[in-house]
């Protein structure tokens, strides 16, 4: 009679490595665990955008790095979590994953603030490096919760599809709540560091409660987890924030000049944005604002009141200059960031009135409510160094500008780009596609093209007067023929094809 066949060697070790199934968790508890873990990953992913922006800017590449890092963590966590679930005490594993994931979440803010200052100027690689260090570990650990919980719940293979599908649905629901909750609740209501702290603390508390309830956590381990959570949480909420105010869109900072007490400089994320002199609204510090002012001064007769729409408020330097230099003028500012308007009121001397109105909202939508043929000038100053709202750069947007302008009105657009100036060329080509006359003010570089930095485009359907230009800070004005040559072959940006992030050179 043949001997009974038994697995030997590596096969035997593999067979013996599989741990028997523990008893299933109550269905609501299992659903709550995967819901919480998946939701926390999405909360961290969205808040990471706000955490990184003060150091590396808010660009498509930064957002892509964060999304990619989160997905990498999710994939790694799901794979490793499933493997561990088959080879360990799964209840202890879930408890450990929640606690460790919470502790890593609490470390996210200190890590970003420690690494961030050294990443300034490092570009896309710096953004990717910080996200890999700060986001991948908590995303991986928390993403291991779902396969571990599924392992606990799978006791009847005839219902395996139902069990896995139900848990997957709860995890997806958690991710949705994390996504919408971050954007619509957490960011508007509290500082990012507080939101991250709350997320990490909730995970640690859930892990401790589960461990104590099912006796899967020793008292010494629980005390160690509490001590670590207190230490990491303290680092998270007490560390120096780079922001004076966290708005819905920006980390805002106000820099003071001890030599000139009346001056304030507004920095948004990592960009010098506006300069304000509280005692002298006619003072324009940044050269590009002087170029815009010189262009506005060519509209109407010298000193006559003007109706001007400003796309982007920032520190409200130019609207205040307009009212001070042309009494009786009316400035209508379209600003997407309502919290930034409050910062300007509290710290930068903004006083709204019938002469200086502010509409909060995305300018692409807000401009639709501005009456046609109502503005002498429209000033576009919503582009940042690395953050360009693409929908305010297209030919269709230029059509809306033309609708709002009075006959012969002037569109003045500030564009920030560096050589080879592909974005500036594309924007010049776009305006030439929609306006009859286009000029460019910039500092000249080698070869007859702009040197890079700020470039101010002037566009109108009437011939621009010879004075429509500026020499402030060494600038020169490219005439219409030179602009045509500069923009030759460049892409006309349209709503269905406006790759401004790819064209932009920082």
C-alpha atoms as one frame of an Amber mdcrd trajectory, in Angstrom:
protein
   0.000   0.000   0.000   1.402   3.349  -1.041   2.490   5.777   1.680   0.435
   8.947   2.193   1.849  11.888   0.228   2.935  14.862   2.391   4.288  18.283
   1.377   7.995  18.662   2.012  10.589  21.443   2.025   9.521  24.922   0.963
   5.993  23.700   0.168   5.572  22.479   3.710   6.848  25.742   5.171   4.472
  27.723   2.951   1.552  25.542   3.960   2.389  25.882   7.636   2.745  29.664
   7.296  -0.958  30.167   6.657  -2.671  31.197   9.892  -6.180  29.929  10.666
  -9.030  32.416  10.286 -10.083  34.309  13.430 -13.750  34.762  14.154 -15.406
  37.388  11.980 -15.887  40.942  13.173 -19.391  42.369  13.464 -20.309  43.576
   9.952 -20.654  47.217  11.017 -17.255  47.155  12.721 -15.604  45.698   9.623
 -17.291  48.296   7.425 -16.263  51.127   9.767 -12.619  50.026   9.748 -12.197
  49.978   5.979 -14.253  53.187   5.691 -11.993  54.990   8.174  -8.709  53.754
   6.709  -9.595  54.570   3.098 -11.037  57.946   4.046  -7.904  58.873   5.979
  -5.706  58.159   2.951  -7.717  60.572   0.803  -7.746  63.226   3.524  -3.951
  63.057   3.728  -3.627  63.137  -0.061  -5.706  66.296  -0.428  -4.194  68.072
   2.550  -0.707  67.261   1.255  -1.347  69.693  -1.605  -1.819  72.487   0.936
   1.149  71.392   3.025   3.585  71.374   0.104   2.439  74.547  -1.681   4.371
  77.017   0.528   7.612  75.260  -0.368   7.313  73.978  -3.938   4.337  75.899
  -5.298   0.975  74.691  -6.524   1.493  73.231  -9.979   0.218  70.349 -12.060
   3.475  68.534 -11.366   3.107  68.976  -7.604  -0.440  67.644  -7.668   0.610
  64.787  -9.941   3.438  63.859  -7.555   1.036  63.759  -4.626  -1.558  61.659
  -6.448   1.136  59.310  -7.736   2.683  58.898  -4.292  -0.710  58.150  -2.745
  -1.496  55.563  -5.422   1.908  53.952  -4.953   1.253  53.695  -1.236  -2.226
  52.275  -1.809  -0.912  49.617  -4.210   1.981  48.606  -1.963  -0.198  48.531
   1.126  -2.876  46.389  -0.500  -0.325  43.836  -1.696   1.714  43.635   1.501
  -1.375  43.807   3.705  -2.920  40.825   1.968   0.295  38.829   2.282   0.629
  39.628   5.990  -3.026  38.845   6.654  -2.446  35.235   5.612   0.575  34.839
   7.888  -0.131  36.699  11.124  -2.770  37.117  13.781  -5.049  39.235  11.626
  -6.860  41.017  14.422  -3.557  42.125  15.930  -2.460  43.129  12.448  -5.474
  45.407  11.918  -4.971  47.004  15.332  -1.290  47.607  14.573  -2.039  49.024
  11.124  -4.521  51.560  12.501  -2.180  52.713  15.262   0.950  52.869  13.098
  -0.996  54.520  10.265  -2.276  57.132  12.699   1.212  57.797  14.071   2.609
  58.185  10.554  -0.218  60.588   9.736   0.696  62.666  12.794   4.271  62.820
  11.502   3.212  64.162   8.098   3.146  67.839   9.089   6.500  67.814  10.967
   8.170  65.975   8.080   6.928  68.422   5.445   7.911  71.441   7.545  11.338
  69.941   8.192  12.027  69.011   4.577  10.135  71.880   2.925  12.570  74.784
   3.380  15.369  72.798   1.756  13.112  71.954  -1.197  12.468  75.569  -2.226
  13.724  76.040  -5.747  14.105  72.303  -6.229  11.212  72.061  -8.694   9.334
  68.881  -9.492  11.941  66.489  -8.052  11.752  68.246  -4.695   7.953  67.923
  -4.651   8.185  64.244  -5.539  10.847  63.595  -2.899   8.829  65.127  -0.076
   5.661  63.274  -1.053   7.497  59.950  -1.162   8.862  60.486   2.343   5.784
  62.011   3.965   2.814  60.441   2.164   3.729  56.966   0.916   4.298  55.347
   4.374   0.916  56.296   5.931  -0.915  55.577   2.666   0.698  52.119   2.450
   0.012  51.192   6.078  -3.605  52.342   5.999  -4.256  50.655   2.651  -3.258
  47.345   4.201  -6.318  47.507   6.477  -8.858  46.508   3.802  -7.271  43.178
   2.756  -6.637  42.326   6.405 -10.267  42.956   7.341 -11.407  40.984   4.287
  -9.293  38.049   5.475 -11.025  38.161   8.870 -14.494  38.249   7.336 -14.044
  35.476   4.728 -15.492  32.403   6.406 -17.805  31.153   3.671 -16.365  30.889
   0.160 -19.888  30.792  -1.235 -20.300  34.416  -0.073 -16.748  35.602  -0.771
 -17.810  37.852  -3.643 -20.493  39.485  -1.521 -18.119  39.987   1.403 -15.274
  41.460  -0.638 -17.644  43.599  -2.696 -19.343  44.997   0.401 -16.016  45.884
   2.029 -14.770  47.437  -1.206 -17.925  49.559  -1.386 -17.429  50.765   2.191
 -13.791  51.604   1.473 -14.808  53.568  -1.613 -17.462  55.380   0.423 -14.787
  56.300   2.957 -12.566  57.626   0.191 -15.439  59.743  -1.142 -16.235  61.158
   2.282 -12.531  61.880   2.819 -12.328  63.660  -0.520 -15.429  65.828  -0.186
 -14.973  66.310   3.545 -11.449  67.664   3.050 -12.365  70.132   0.332 -15.718
  71.302   1.672 -15.334  70.962   5.448 -11.807  70.538   6.807  -9.903  73.091
   4.705 -12.477  75.906   5.106 -12.969  75.307   8.846  -9.512  74.670  10.292
  -5.774  74.937   9.650  -4.281  72.070   7.662  -2.092  71.007  10.603  -5.180
  70.699  12.809  -7.009  68.620  10.194  -4.040  66.256   9.863  -3.779  66.004
  13.643  -7.471  65.141  13.941  -7.130  62.443  11.262  -4.104  60.826  12.885
  -5.590  60.998  16.377  -8.831  59.375  15.203  -6.890  56.485  13.664  -4.851
  55.914  16.836  -7.959  56.029  19.034  -9.761  53.562  16.737  -6.786  51.188
  16.860  -6.553  51.397  20.649 -10.291  50.856  21.102 -10.292  47.851  18.784
  -7.201  46.379  20.422  -8.578  46.688  23.936 -12.052  45.469  22.922 -10.754
  42.275  21.346  -7.769  41.879  23.673  -5.402  42.197  20.751  -3.197  44.840
  22.374  -1.081  44.514  25.505  -1.286  47.345  28.066   2.388  48.227  27.624
   1.938  48.513  23.854  -1.159  50.662  24.328   0.720  53.040  26.642   3.588
  53.263  24.159   1.146  54.093  21.371  -0.472  56.827  23.465   2.924  58.321
  24.350   4.013  58.315  20.697   0.719  59.868  19.603   1.061  62.662  22.164
   4.647  63.347  21.098   3.929  63.309  17.356   0.708  65.271  17.781   2.516
  67.946  19.759   5.061  68.286  16.959   2.235  68.562  14.451   0.211  71.317
  16.108   2.961  73.339  17.811   5.512  73.537  15.015   6.053  76.876  13.340
   3.688  77.308  10.428   5.024  79.089   7.342   1.643  80.851   7.007   0.215
  83.953   8.654  -3.148  82.836   7.279  -4.315  79.679   5.520  -6.914  80.567
   2.920  -8.951  78.190   0.800  -6.292  78.444  -1.912  -3.042  79.717  -0.438
  -0.622  79.922   2.418  -0.515  83.710   2.888   2.353  85.529   4.580   2.862
  89.234   5.244   6.452  90.458   5.253   7.310  93.737   7.001  10.152  96.130
   6.238  11.645  97.649   9.378  13.115 100.533   7.386   9.699 101.425   5.924
   7.019 100.701   8.563   4.145 101.567   6.208   5.007  98.885   3.644   3.745
  95.316   3.450   4.671  92.521   1.077   2.198  89.718   0.414   3.595  86.254
  -0.300   1.275  83.500  -1.514   2.735  80.033  -1.103   6.298  80.513  -2.373
   5.642  83.583  -4.577   6.202  87.313  -3.917   2.764  88.478  -4.982   2.023
  92.093  -4.002   3.665  95.119  -2.410   1.557  97.690  -0.591   2.446 101.051
   0.918  -0.295 101.866   3.418   0.617 105.574   3.458   1.107 106.037  -0.270
  -1.227 104.094  -2.614   0.520 105.632  -5.632   3.768 103.817  -4.776   4.312
 100.834  -7.099   7.284  98.740  -6.014   7.241  95.909  -8.518   8.308  96.924
 -12.035   5.502  95.014 -13.749   2.899  97.004 -11.797   4.539 100.181 -13.105
   4.276  98.812 -16.648   0.570  98.076 -16.143   0.022 101.531 -14.666   1.784
 103.151 -17.633  -0.468 101.196 -19.998  -3.632 102.196 -18.111  -2.560 105.824
 -18.294  -2.839 105.697 -22.100  -6.587 105.009 -21.811  -8.825 108.052 -21.935
  -7.630 111.591 -21.467  -5.023 112.260 -18.802  -6.669 112.153 -15.382 -10.145
 111.191 -16.606 -12.011 108.591 -14.505 -11.877 105.023 -15.827 -13.926 101.871
 -15.320 -11.425  99.043 -14.782 -12.022  95.354 -14.119  -9.147  93.609 -12.316
  -8.830  89.836 -12.683  -7.130  88.910  -9.428  -6.885  91.096  -6.344  -3.940
  89.893  -4.281  -2.814  92.895  -2.262  -5.121  95.253  -4.251  -2.151  97.472
  -5.094  -3.289  98.515  -8.582  -6.959  99.166  -7.717  -5.837 101.484  -4.890
  -3.383 103.184  -7.260  -6.167 103.744  -9.819  -8.482 105.441  -7.322  -5.658
 107.590  -5.972  -4.410 108.772  -9.362  -7.726 109.068 -11.199 -10.413 110.293
  -8.784 -13.898 109.213  -9.761 -12.717 105.956 -11.292 -14.390 102.659 -10.503
 -12.491  99.423  -9.856 -14.230  96.064  -9.913 -11.989  93.241  -8.667 -12.726
  89.565  -9.372 -10.883  87.490  -6.762 -11.280  83.737  -6.367 -10.027  83.616
  -2.755 -12.482  85.149  -0.288 -10.168  84.556   2.676  -7.441  86.493   0.880
  -9.812  89.457   0.615 -10.188  89.341   4.407  -6.387  89.241   4.809  -6.172
  92.337   2.608  -8.792  94.092   4.738  -7.090  93.221   8.017  -3.428  93.583
   7.077  -3.093  95.479   3.790  -5.392  98.471   4.162  -8.143  97.362   1.767
 -11.345  99.414   2.090 -14.142  98.410  -0.244 -16.650 101.024  -1.394 -18.889
 101.774  -4.382 -15.698 102.847  -6.138 -13.821  99.637  -5.244 -16.013  96.562
  -5.457 -14.893  92.967  -4.948 -16.646  89.897  -6.332 -15.463  86.626  -4.829
 -15.490  83.663  -7.183 -13.736  82.144 -10.162 -13.255  84.933 -12.685 -14.285
  82.699 -15.598 -17.746  82.589 -13.998 -17.810  86.022 -12.339 -16.985  87.841
 -15.562 -20.212  86.534 -17.084 -22.101  88.881 -14.744 -20.098  91.942 -15.776
 -22.129  93.951 -18.313 -20.930  94.100 -21.892 -19.119  97.211 -23.098 -18.719
  98.460 -19.518 -14.944  98.565 -18.950 -12.320 100.902 -20.323  -9.588  98.499
 -19.233  -9.418  94.880 -18.054  -6.272  93.945 -16.112  -5.356  90.268 -15.908
  -3.075  89.605 -12.924  -4.081  86.126 -11.789  -1.051  84.202 -13.056   1.527
  83.065 -10.508   5.106  81.996 -11.019   4.225  78.312 -11.165   0.435  78.338
 -10.936  -1.420  79.453 -14.054  -5.224  79.151 -14.220  -5.344  77.731 -17.737
  -8.988  78.680 -18.278  -7.980  82.347 -17.979  -5.442  81.978 -20.777  -7.529
  80.764 -23.719  -9.030  82.326 -26.819 -12.526  81.749 -25.429 -11.572  83.718
 -22.317 -10.245  86.496 -24.550 -13.667  86.586 -26.234 -15.258  87.270 -22.841
 -12.735  90.050 -22.240 -13.666  91.624 -25.588 -17.365  91.425 -24.670 -16.768
  93.359 -21.437 -14.512  96.036 -22.964 -15.916  99.238 -24.375 -15.175  99.804
 -28.073 -11.447 100.428 -28.289 -10.914  99.230 -24.706  -7.606  97.814 -23.498
  -6.737  94.358 -22.112  -3.532  94.272 -20.027  -2.222  90.807 -19.084   0.709
  89.957 -16.826   2.446  86.685 -17.750   5.370  85.197 -15.807   7.640  82.887
 -17.795  11.311  82.085 -18.349  13.250  81.219 -21.456  12.422  79.696 -23.899
   9.210  81.653 -23.085   6.822  79.124 -24.617   3.903  80.227 -22.442   4.461
  83.910 -23.206   4.688  83.132 -26.928   1.489  81.079 -26.789  -0.375  83.803
 -24.907   0.825  86.413 -27.396  -0.382  84.202 -30.254  -3.731  83.700 -28.496
  -4.340  87.417 -28.037  -3.275  88.120 -31.637  -5.891  85.564 -32.697  -8.615
  87.590 -30.967  -7.435  91.230 -30.943  -6.335  93.397 -33.859  -3.428  95.023
 -32.041  -1.049  93.440 -29.502   2.116  94.773 -27.873   4.490  93.386 -25.238
   6.349  95.127 -22.405   9.303  93.276 -20.855  12.955  93.578 -19.955  15.034
  92.790 -23.072  17.418  89.871 -23.107  19.887  88.469 -25.581  18.834  87.961
 -29.173  16.088  90.579 -29.097  13.602  88.512 -27.086  12.468  89.232 -23.510
  14.868  88.152 -20.800  12.193  86.268 -18.881  10.256  86.989 -15.721   7.271
  89.298 -16.057   5.946  90.152 -19.489   2.928  92.440 -19.867   0.819  92.011
 -22.999  -1.376  94.854 -24.259  -4.289  93.977 -26.548  -6.966  96.128 -28.152
  -9.136  96.387 -31.241  -8.013  99.982 -31.739  -4.490 100.988 -32.750  -2.466
 101.424 -29.590  -0.976 104.901 -29.154   2.814 105.280 -29.296   2.804 105.991
 -25.545   1.294 102.546 -24.784   4.428 101.102 -23.305   6.929 101.603 -20.501
  10.623 102.040 -19.839  10.377 101.494 -16.075  13.167  99.282 -14.703  14.835
  98.991 -18.090  11.763  97.681 -19.926  11.130  98.123 -23.611   7.996  97.711
 -25.695   7.799  95.266 -28.590   5.590  96.753 -31.309   2.940  94.808 -33.192
   5.285  93.621 -35.924   7.833  92.418 -33.365   5.137  90.640 -31.360   3.947
  88.889 -34.518   7.485  87.683 -35.143   7.914  86.642 -31.474   4.646  84.647
 -31.496   5.119  83.068 -34.937   4.421  79.339 -34.831   3.258  79.378 -31.199
   0.126  77.502 -30.161  -3.146  79.380 -29.837  -4.565  78.256 -26.487  -8.151
  77.048 -26.512 -10.485  75.593 -23.917 -10.008  72.082 -25.279  -6.207  72.373
 -25.573  -4.390  74.695 -23.178  -1.292  72.891 -21.798  -0.059  75.895 -19.849
   1.770  73.829 -17.221   3.783  72.099 -19.925   4.552  75.387 -21.690   5.542
  77.197 -18.523   9.237  77.362 -17.695  10.028  78.243 -14.084
